[in-house]
Amino acid sequence: MSLHEFSKDLAHLEYVLPLLERGNPLSIPYWRQRVTALEAQQALLPDGTKRVARLLKLFNEFERRSVPAR
């Protein structure tokens, strides 16, 4: 994956993920897979690691809220 492709993918995911709280046209696992796929290239951008980690944290929060309390 090139730097340009990584940057473009990361920006797209940063835009899309906050919208998932309003309604999810695709499944959370699909979007998590998209972010997880970027982990291998996160060092391409100086702040890539931080941005990918932030997106994965959002997923953890989505999943925690969507699991019913026991």
PyMOL Python script that loads the backbone (N, CA, C, O; Angstrom):
from pymol import cmd

cmd.read_pdbstr("""\
ATOM      1  N   MET A   1       0.852  -1.167   0.000  1.00  0.00           N
ATOM      2  CA  MET A   1       0.000   0.000   0.000  1.00  0.00           C
ATOM      3  C   MET A   1       0.901   1.234   0.000  1.00  0.00           C
ATOM      4  O   MET A   1       1.858   1.315   0.770  1.00  0.00           O
ATOM      5  N   SER A   2       0.594   2.163  -0.845  1.00  0.00           N
ATOM      6  CA  SER A   2       1.402   3.377  -0.922  1.00  0.00           C
ATOM      7  C   SER A   2       0.986   4.372   0.164  1.00  0.00           C
ATOM      8  O   SER A   2      -0.078   4.242   0.768  1.00  0.00           O
ATOM      9  N   LEU A   3       1.819   5.337   0.393  1.00  0.00           N
ATOM     10  CA  LEU A   3       1.519   6.392   1.364  1.00  0.00           C
ATOM     11  C   LEU A   3       0.212   7.087   0.998  1.00  0.00           C
ATOM     12  O   LEU A   3      -0.617   7.350   1.869  1.00  0.00           O
ATOM     13  N   HIS A   4       0.023   7.385  -0.281  1.00  0.00           N
ATOM     14  CA  HIS A   4      -1.193   8.060  -0.729  1.00  0.00           C
ATOM     15  C   HIS A   4      -2.431   7.196  -0.462  1.00  0.00           C
ATOM     16  O   HIS A   4      -3.443   7.704   0.022  1.00  0.00           O
ATOM     17  N   GLU A   5      -2.360   5.913  -0.768  1.00  0.00           N
ATOM     18  CA  GLU A   5      -3.497   5.015  -0.540  1.00  0.00           C
ATOM     19  C   GLU A   5      -3.810   4.906   0.946  1.00  0.00           C
ATOM     20  O   GLU A   5      -4.974   4.936   1.345  1.00  0.00           O
ATOM     21  N   PHE A   6      -2.768   4.781   1.763  1.00  0.00           N
ATOM     22  CA  PHE A   6      -2.961   4.692   3.209  1.00  0.00           C
ATOM     23  C   PHE A   6      -3.629   5.959   3.739  1.00  0.00           C
ATOM     24  O   PHE A   6      -4.601   5.892   4.491  1.00  0.00           O
ATOM     25  N   SER A   7      -3.101   7.100   3.343  1.00  0.00           N
ATOM     26  CA  SER A   7      -3.632   8.371   3.812  1.00  0.00           C
ATOM     27  C   SER A   7      -5.092   8.542   3.391  1.00  0.00           C
ATOM     28  O   SER A   7      -5.920   9.002   4.178  1.00  0.00           O
ATOM     29  N   LYS A   8      -5.396   8.180   2.175  1.00  0.00           N
ATOM     30  CA  LYS A   8      -6.763   8.289   1.651  1.00  0.00           C
ATOM     31  C   LYS A   8      -7.710   7.354   2.410  1.00  0.00           C
ATOM     32  O   LYS A   8      -8.804   7.763   2.799  1.00  0.00           O
ATOM     33  N   ASP A   9      -7.298   6.111   2.621  1.00  0.00           N
ATOM     34  CA  ASP A   9      -8.112   5.141   3.354  1.00  0.00           C
ATOM     35  C   ASP A   9      -8.350   5.604   4.782  1.00  0.00           C
ATOM     36  O   ASP A   9      -9.473   5.541   5.281  1.00  0.00           O
ATOM     37  N   LEU A  10      -7.301   6.064   5.433  1.00  0.00           N
ATOM     38  CA  LEU A  10      -7.407   6.506   6.813  1.00  0.00           C
ATOM     39  C   LEU A  10      -8.355   7.700   6.928  1.00  0.00           C
ATOM     40  O   LEU A  10      -9.195   7.735   7.827  1.00  0.00           O
ATOM     41  N   ALA A  11      -8.234   8.661   6.044  1.00  0.00           N
ATOM     42  CA  ALA A  11      -9.122   9.837   6.068  1.00  0.00           C
ATOM     43  C   ALA A  11     -10.577   9.420   5.852  1.00  0.00           C
ATOM     44  O   ALA A  11     -11.480   9.941   6.507  1.00  0.00           O
ATOM     45  N   HIS A  12     -10.800   8.487   4.939  1.00  0.00           N
ATOM     46  CA  HIS A  12     -12.162   8.007   4.677  1.00  0.00           C
ATOM     47  C   HIS A  12     -12.749   7.352   5.924  1.00  0.00           C
ATOM     48  O   HIS A  12     -13.896   7.610   6.287  1.00  0.00           O
ATOM     49  N   LEU A  13     -11.962   6.509   6.571  1.00  0.00           N
ATOM     50  CA  LEU A  13     -12.446   5.828   7.763  1.00  0.00           C
ATOM     51  C   LEU A  13     -12.691   6.800   8.910  1.00  0.00           C
ATOM     52  O   LEU A  13     -13.637   6.629   9.679  1.00  0.00           O
ATOM     53  N   GLU A  14     -11.853   7.808   9.027  1.00  0.00           N
ATOM     54  CA  GLU A  14     -12.063   8.822  10.071  1.00  0.00           C
ATOM     55  C   GLU A  14     -13.364   9.591   9.826  1.00  0.00           C
ATOM     56  O   GLU A  14     -13.996  10.058  10.773  1.00  0.00           O
ATOM     57  N   TYR A  15     -13.755   9.721   8.586  1.00  0.00           N
ATOM     58  CA  TYR A  15     -15.011  10.393   8.249  1.00  0.00           C
ATOM     59  C   TYR A  15     -16.210   9.479   8.521  1.00  0.00           C
ATOM     60  O   TYR A  15     -17.213   9.912   9.088  1.00  0.00           O
ATOM     61  N   VAL A  16     -16.097   8.227   8.115  1.00  0.00           N
ATOM     62  CA  VAL A  16     -17.217   7.289   8.177  1.00  0.00           C
ATOM     63  C   VAL A  16     -17.542   6.822   9.588  1.00  0.00           C
ATOM     64  O   VAL A  16     -18.713   6.747   9.960  1.00  0.00           O
ATOM     65  N   LEU A  17     -16.523   6.509  10.374  1.00  0.00           N
ATOM     66  CA  LEU A  17     -16.775   5.879  11.671  1.00  0.00           C
ATOM     67  C   LEU A  17     -17.670   6.682  12.603  1.00  0.00           C
ATOM     68  O   LEU A  17     -18.558   6.093  13.221  1.00  0.00           O
ATOM     69  N   PRO A  18     -17.490   7.979  12.740  1.00  0.00           N
ATOM     70  CA  PRO A  18     -18.414   8.720  13.609  1.00  0.00           C
ATOM     71  C   PRO A  18     -19.864   8.650  13.118  1.00  0.00           C
ATOM     72  O   PRO A  18     -20.790   8.784  13.918  1.00  0.00           O
ATOM     73  N   LEU A  19     -20.069   8.443  11.824  1.00  0.00           N
ATOM     74  CA  LEU A  19     -21.419   8.339  11.284  1.00  0.00           C
ATOM     75  C   LEU A  19     -22.098   7.028  11.654  1.00  0.00           C
ATOM     76  O   LEU A  19     -23.323   6.927  11.581  1.00  0.00           O
ATOM     77  N   LEU A  20     -21.327   6.029  12.047  1.00  0.00           N
ATOM     78  CA  LEU A  20     -21.900   4.731  12.386  1.00  0.00           C
ATOM     79  C   LEU A  20     -22.834   4.808  13.585  1.00  0.00           C
ATOM     80  O   LEU A  20     -23.739   3.985  13.721  1.00  0.00           O
ATOM     81  N   GLU A  21     -22.622   5.781  14.446  1.00  0.00           N
ATOM     82  CA  GLU A  21     -23.491   5.917  15.621  1.00  0.00           C
ATOM     83  C   GLU A  21     -24.916   6.284  15.214  1.00  0.00           C
ATOM     84  O   GLU A  21     -25.862   5.977  15.939  1.00  0.00           O
ATOM     85  N   ARG A  22     -25.076   6.926  14.081  1.00  0.00           N
ATOM     86  CA  ARG A  22     -26.397   7.334  13.605  1.00  0.00           C
ATOM     87  C   ARG A  22     -27.152   6.187  12.951  1.00  0.00           C
ATOM     88  O   ARG A  22     -28.378   6.228  12.845  1.00  0.00           O
ATOM     89  N   GLY A  23     -26.449   5.198  12.525  1.00  0.00           N
ATOM     90  CA  GLY A  23     -27.048   4.064  11.828  1.00  0.00           C
ATOM     91  C   GLY A  23     -25.953   3.413  11.012  1.00  0.00           C
ATOM     92  O   GLY A  23     -25.117   4.094  10.418  1.00  0.00           O
ATOM     93  N   ASN A  24     -25.963   2.119  10.986  1.00  0.00           N
ATOM     94  CA  ASN A  24     -24.856   1.406  10.377  1.00  0.00           C
ATOM     95  C   ASN A  24     -25.291   0.710   9.093  1.00  0.00           C
ATOM     96  O   ASN A  24     -25.928  -0.341   9.149  1.00  0.00           O
ATOM     97  N   PRO A  25     -24.954   1.285   7.930  1.00  0.00           N
ATOM     98  CA  PRO A  25     -25.348   0.650   6.671  1.00  0.00           C
ATOM     99  C   PRO A  25     -24.599  -0.659   6.422  1.00  0.00           C
ATOM    100  O   PRO A  25     -25.099  -1.529   5.709  1.00  0.00           O
ATOM    101  N   LEU A  26     -23.441  -0.802   6.983  1.00  0.00           N
ATOM    102  CA  LEU A  26     -22.670  -2.038   6.911  1.00  0.00           C
ATOM    103  C   LEU A  26     -22.374  -2.474   8.338  1.00  0.00           C
ATOM    104  O   LEU A  26     -22.584  -1.708   9.278  1.00  0.00           O
ATOM    105  N   SER A  27     -21.909  -3.645   8.498  1.00  0.00           N
ATOM    106  CA  SER A  27     -21.690  -4.160   9.840  1.00  0.00           C
ATOM    107  C   SER A  27     -20.425  -3.580  10.477  1.00  0.00           C
ATOM    108  O   SER A  27     -19.471  -3.209   9.793  1.00  0.00           O
ATOM    109  N   ILE A  28     -20.452  -3.517  11.791  1.00  0.00           N
ATOM    110  CA  ILE A  28     -19.283  -3.068  12.550  1.00  0.00           C
ATOM    111  C   ILE A  28     -18.074  -3.938  12.227  1.00  0.00           C
ATOM    112  O   ILE A  28     -16.978  -3.400  12.067  1.00  0.00           O
ATOM    113  N   PRO A  29     -18.226  -5.275  12.121  1.00  0.00           N
ATOM    114  CA  PRO A  29     -17.049  -6.089  11.777  1.00  0.00           C
ATOM    115  C   PRO A  29     -16.417  -5.698  10.430  1.00  0.00           C
ATOM    116  O   PRO A  29     -15.197  -5.768  10.281  1.00  0.00           O
ATOM    117  N   TYR A  30     -17.222  -5.297   9.467  1.00  0.00           N
ATOM    118  CA  TYR A  30     -16.674  -4.855   8.177  1.00  0.00           C
ATOM    119  C   TYR A  30     -15.763  -3.644   8.369  1.00  0.00           C
ATOM    120  O   TYR A  30     -14.645  -3.609   7.857  1.00  0.00           O
ATOM    121  N   TRP A  31     -16.251  -2.663   9.106  1.00  0.00           N
ATOM    122  CA  TRP A  31     -15.480  -1.435   9.296  1.00  0.00           C
ATOM    123  C   TRP A  31     -14.255  -1.680  10.169  1.00  0.00           C
ATOM    124  O   TRP A  31     -13.201  -1.089   9.937  1.00  0.00           O
ATOM    125  N   ARG A  32     -14.387  -2.554  11.178  1.00  0.00           N
ATOM    126  CA  ARG A  32     -13.232  -2.889  12.004  1.00  0.00           C
ATOM    127  C   ARG A  32     -12.160  -3.545  11.138  1.00  0.00           C
ATOM    128  O   ARG A  32     -10.973  -3.255  11.291  1.00  0.00           O
ATOM    129  N   GLN A  33     -12.571  -4.422  10.239  1.00  0.00           N
ATOM    130  CA  GLN A  33     -11.621  -5.082   9.344  1.00  0.00           C
ATOM    131  C   GLN A  33     -10.895  -4.060   8.466  1.00  0.00           C
ATOM    132  O   GLN A  33      -9.696  -4.188   8.219  1.00  0.00           O
ATOM    133  N   ARG A  34     -11.622  -3.051   7.999  1.00  0.00           N
ATOM    134  CA  ARG A  34     -10.995  -2.004   7.182  1.00  0.00           C
ATOM    135  C   ARG A  34      -9.914  -1.280   7.968  1.00  0.00           C
ATOM    136  O   ARG A  34      -8.833  -1.026   7.437  1.00  0.00           O
ATOM    137  N   VAL A  35     -10.186  -0.945   9.220  1.00  0.00           N
ATOM    138  CA  VAL A  35      -9.200  -0.246  10.049  1.00  0.00           C
ATOM    139  C   VAL A  35      -8.044  -1.170  10.396  1.00  0.00           C
ATOM    140  O   VAL A  35      -6.882  -0.775  10.306  1.00  0.00           O
ATOM    141  N   THR A  36      -8.356  -2.390  10.790  1.00  0.00           N
ATOM    142  CA  THR A  36      -7.324  -3.347  11.160  1.00  0.00           C
ATOM    143  C   THR A  36      -6.358  -3.590  10.006  1.00  0.00           C
ATOM    144  O   THR A  36      -5.164  -3.791  10.228  1.00  0.00           O
ATOM    145  N   ALA A  37      -6.867  -3.571   8.779  1.00  0.00           N
ATOM    146  CA  ALA A  37      -6.014  -3.764   7.608  1.00  0.00           C
ATOM    147  C   ALA A  37      -4.967  -2.659   7.485  1.00  0.00           C
ATOM    148  O   ALA A  37      -3.915  -2.869   6.881  1.00  0.00           O
ATOM    149  N   LEU A  38      -5.243  -1.496   8.048  1.00  0.00           N
ATOM    150  CA  LEU A  38      -4.301  -0.375   7.973  1.00  0.00           C
ATOM    151  C   LEU A  38      -3.189  -0.460   9.025  1.00  0.00           C
ATOM    152  O   LEU A  38      -2.188   0.248   8.926  1.00  0.00           O
ATOM    153  N   GLU A  39      -3.362  -1.317  10.018  1.00  0.00           N
ATOM    154  CA  GLU A  39      -2.359  -1.396  11.082  1.00  0.00           C
ATOM    155  C   GLU A  39      -0.958  -1.712  10.548  1.00  0.00           C
ATOM    156  O   GLU A  39       0.034  -1.198  11.064  1.00  0.00           O
ATOM    157  N   ALA A  40      -0.880  -2.546   9.531  1.00  0.00           N
ATOM    158  CA  ALA A  40       0.431  -2.928   8.994  1.00  0.00           C
ATOM    159  C   ALA A  40       1.152  -1.753   8.341  1.00  0.00           C
ATOM    160  O   ALA A  40       2.381  -1.746   8.271  1.00  0.00           O
ATOM    161  N   GLN A  41       0.403  -0.761   7.864  1.00  0.00           N
ATOM    162  CA  GLN A  41       1.013   0.384   7.194  1.00  0.00           C
ATOM    163  C   GLN A  41       0.951   1.668   8.008  1.00  0.00           C
ATOM    164  O   GLN A  41       1.276   2.737   7.491  1.00  0.00           O
ATOM    165  N   GLN A  42       0.544   1.587   9.256  1.00  0.00           N
ATOM    166  CA  GLN A  42       0.307   2.808  10.036  1.00  0.00           C
ATOM    167  C   GLN A  42       1.548   3.671  10.204  1.00  0.00           C
ATOM    168  O   GLN A  42       1.429   4.865  10.479  1.00  0.00           O
ATOM    169  N   ALA A  43       2.718   3.104  10.046  1.00  0.00           N
ATOM    170  CA  ALA A  43       3.951   3.882  10.189  1.00  0.00           C
ATOM    171  C   ALA A  43       4.242   4.738   8.958  1.00  0.00           C
ATOM    172  O   ALA A  43       5.191   5.522   8.969  1.00  0.00           O
ATOM    173  N   LEU A  44       3.444   4.604   7.897  1.00  0.00           N
ATOM    174  CA  LEU A  44       3.656   5.407   6.692  1.00  0.00           C
ATOM    175  C   LEU A  44       3.456   6.901   6.954  1.00  0.00           C
ATOM    176  O   LEU A  44       4.091   7.737   6.311  1.00  0.00           O
ATOM    177  N   LEU A  45       2.590   7.228   7.879  1.00  0.00           N
ATOM    178  CA  LEU A  45       2.352   8.629   8.240  1.00  0.00           C
ATOM    179  C   LEU A  45       2.900   8.870   9.642  1.00  0.00           C
ATOM    180  O   LEU A  45       2.830   7.980  10.490  1.00  0.00           O
ATOM    181  N   PRO A  46       3.437  10.043   9.897  1.00  0.00           N
ATOM    182  CA  PRO A  46       3.968  10.335  11.236  1.00  0.00           C
ATOM    183  C   PRO A  46       2.931  10.130  12.337  1.00  0.00           C
ATOM    184  O   PRO A  46       3.270   9.679  13.431  1.00  0.00           O
ATOM    185  N   ASP A  47       1.668  10.459  12.056  1.00  0.00           N
ATOM    186  CA  ASP A  47       0.624  10.302  13.066  1.00  0.00           C
ATOM    187  C   ASP A  47      -0.283   9.103  12.774  1.00  0.00           C
ATOM    188  O   ASP A  47      -1.354   8.977  13.366  1.00  0.00           O
ATOM    189  N   GLY A  48       0.142   8.231  11.869  1.00  0.00           N
ATOM    190  CA  GLY A  48      -0.670   7.082  11.466  1.00  0.00           C
ATOM    191  C   GLY A  48      -1.010   6.156  12.615  1.00  0.00           C
ATOM    192  O   GLY A  48      -2.152   5.710  12.734  1.00  0.00           O
ATOM    193  N   THR A  49      -0.045   5.860  13.458  1.00  0.00           N
ATOM    194  CA  THR A  49      -0.267   4.959  14.585  1.00  0.00           C
ATOM    195  C   THR A  49      -1.319   5.539  15.525  1.00  0.00           C
ATOM    196  O   THR A  49      -2.216   4.831  15.982  1.00  0.00           O
ATOM    197  N   LYS A  50      -1.200   6.813  15.802  1.00  0.00           N
ATOM    198  CA  LYS A  50      -2.146   7.488  16.698  1.00  0.00           C
ATOM    199  C   LYS A  50      -3.558   7.485  16.099  1.00  0.00           C
ATOM    200  O   LYS A  50      -4.534   7.242  16.809  1.00  0.00           O
ATOM    201  N   ARG A  51      -3.661   7.754  14.806  1.00  0.00           N
ATOM    202  CA  ARG A  51      -4.965   7.822  14.149  1.00  0.00           C
ATOM    203  C   ARG A  51      -5.631   6.456  14.066  1.00  0.00           C
ATOM    204  O   ARG A  51      -6.834   6.342  14.300  1.00  0.00           O
ATOM    205  N   VAL A  52      -4.868   5.422  13.737  1.00  0.00           N
ATOM    206  CA  VAL A  52      -5.420   4.070  13.676  1.00  0.00           C
ATOM    207  C   VAL A  52      -5.864   3.635  15.074  1.00  0.00           C
ATOM    208  O   VAL A  52      -6.936   3.048  15.225  1.00  0.00           O
ATOM    209  N   ALA A  53      -5.061   3.913  16.085  1.00  0.00           N
ATOM    210  CA  ALA A  53      -5.425   3.557  17.462  1.00  0.00           C
ATOM    211  C   ALA A  53      -6.705   4.256  17.891  1.00  0.00           C
ATOM    212  O   ALA A  53      -7.538   3.664  18.577  1.00  0.00           O
ATOM    213  N   ARG A  54      -6.864   5.510  17.491  1.00  0.00           N
ATOM    214  CA  ARG A  54      -8.086   6.249  17.837  1.00  0.00           C
ATOM    215  C   ARG A  54      -9.309   5.598  17.201  1.00  0.00           C
ATOM    216  O   ARG A  54     -10.356   5.487  17.840  1.00  0.00           O
ATOM    217  N   LEU A  55      -9.182   5.166  15.945  1.00  0.00           N
ATOM    218  CA  LEU A  55     -10.306   4.511  15.270  1.00  0.00           C
ATOM    219  C   LEU A  55     -10.644   3.173  15.928  1.00  0.00           C
ATOM    220  O   LEU A  55     -11.817   2.838  16.090  1.00  0.00           O
ATOM    221  N   LEU A  56      -9.624   2.412  16.303  1.00  0.00           N
ATOM    222  CA  LEU A  56      -9.882   1.141  16.973  1.00  0.00           C
ATOM    223  C   LEU A  56     -10.536   1.362  18.342  1.00  0.00           C
ATOM    224  O   LEU A  56     -11.364   0.560  18.774  1.00  0.00           O
ATOM    225  N   LYS A  57     -10.162   2.446  19.018  1.00  0.00           N
ATOM    226  CA  LYS A  57     -10.796   2.781  20.293  1.00  0.00           C
ATOM    227  C   LYS A  57     -12.281   3.091  20.079  1.00  0.00           C
ATOM    228  O   LYS A  57     -13.119   2.703  20.892  1.00  0.00           O
ATOM    229  N   LEU A  58     -12.606   3.790  18.988  1.00  0.00           N
ATOM    230  CA  LEU A  58     -14.009   4.061  18.665  1.00  0.00           C
ATOM    231  C   LEU A  58     -14.785   2.759  18.504  1.00  0.00           C
ATOM    232  O   LEU A  58     -15.907   2.637  18.997  1.00  0.00           O
ATOM    233  N   PHE A  59     -14.191   1.786  17.815  1.00  0.00           N
ATOM    234  CA  PHE A  59     -14.854   0.497  17.651  1.00  0.00           C
ATOM    235  C   PHE A  59     -15.112  -0.163  18.987  1.00  0.00           C
ATOM    236  O   PHE A  59     -16.195  -0.701  19.217  1.00  0.00           O
ATOM    237  N   ASN A  60     -14.137  -0.130  19.863  1.00  0.00           N
ATOM    238  CA  ASN A  60     -14.320  -0.719  21.185  1.00  0.00           C
ATOM    239  C   ASN A  60     -15.488  -0.064  21.914  1.00  0.00           C
ATOM    240  O   ASN A  60     -16.267  -0.744  22.582  1.00  0.00           O
ATOM    241  N   GLU A  61     -15.609   1.251  21.786  1.00  0.00           N
ATOM    242  CA  GLU A  61     -16.712   1.973  22.417  1.00  0.00           C
ATOM    243  C   GLU A  61     -18.045   1.595  21.783  1.00  0.00           C
ATOM    244  O   GLU A  61     -19.020   1.373  22.501  1.00  0.00           O
ATOM    245  N   PHE A  62     -18.112   1.515  20.442  1.00  0.00           N
ATOM    246  CA  PHE A  62     -19.338   1.106  19.748  1.00  0.00           C
ATOM    247  C   PHE A  62     -19.780  -0.268  20.236  1.00  0.00           C
ATOM    248  O   PHE A  62     -20.943  -0.481  20.580  1.00  0.00           O
ATOM    249  N   GLU A  63     -18.827  -1.193  20.258  1.00  0.00           N
ATOM    250  CA  GLU A  63     -19.162  -2.565  20.646  1.00  0.00           C
ATOM    251  C   GLU A  63     -19.575  -2.652  22.102  1.00  0.00           C
ATOM    252  O   GLU A  63     -20.490  -3.402  22.440  1.00  0.00           O
ATOM    253  N   ARG A  64     -18.921  -1.904  22.961  1.00  0.00           N
ATOM    254  CA  ARG A  64     -19.274  -1.912  24.381  1.00  0.00           C
ATOM    255  C   ARG A  64     -20.700  -1.393  24.582  1.00  0.00           C
ATOM    256  O   ARG A  64     -21.451  -1.929  25.398  1.00  0.00           O
ATOM    257  N   ARG A  65     -21.062  -0.366  23.848  1.00  0.00           N
ATOM    258  CA  ARG A  65     -22.425   0.192  23.969  1.00  0.00           C
ATOM    259  C   ARG A  65     -23.476  -0.714  23.349  1.00  0.00           C
ATOM    260  O   ARG A  65     -24.626  -0.714  23.789  1.00  0.00           O
ATOM    261  N   SER A  66     -23.103  -1.485  22.335  1.00  0.00           N
ATOM    262  CA  SER A  66     -24.087  -2.312  21.641  1.00  0.00           C
ATOM    263  C   SER A  66     -24.340  -3.653  22.328  1.00  0.00           C
ATOM    264  O   SER A  66     -25.332  -4.319  22.032  1.00  0.00           O
ATOM    265  N   VAL A  67     -23.457  -4.055  23.239  1.00  0.00           N
ATOM    266  CA  VAL A  67     -23.650  -5.316  23.967  1.00  0.00           C
ATOM    267  C   VAL A  67     -24.583  -5.052  25.127  1.00  0.00           C
ATOM    268  O   VAL A  67     -24.300  -4.201  25.970  1.00  0.00           O
ATOM    269  N   PRO A  68     -25.719  -5.786  25.183  1.00  0.00           N
ATOM    270  CA  PRO A  68     -26.659  -5.561  26.289  1.00  0.00           C
ATOM    271  C   PRO A  68     -26.056  -5.921  27.643  1.00  0.00           C
ATOM    272  O   PRO A  68     -25.294  -6.879  27.770  1.00  0.00           O
ATOM    273  N   ALA A  69     -26.416  -5.132  28.643  1.00  0.00           N
ATOM    274  CA  ALA A  69     -25.923  -5.387  30.013  1.00  0.00           C
ATOM    275  C   ALA A  69     -26.545  -6.664  30.539  1.00  0.00           C
ATOM    276  O   ALA A  69     -27.700  -6.972  30.246  1.00  0.00           O
ATOM    277  N   ARG A  70     -25.766  -7.412  31.324  1.00  0.00           N
ATOM    278  CA  ARG A  70     -26.268  -8.681  31.893  1.00  0.00           C
ATOM    279  C   ARG A  70     -26.788  -8.468  33.271  1.00  0.00           C
ATOM    280  O   ARG A  70     -27.251  -9.413  33.910  1.00  0.00           O
TER     281      ARG A  70
END
""", "prot")
cmd.dss("prot")
cmd.show_as("cartoon", "prot")
cmd.util.cbc("prot")
cmd.orient("prot")
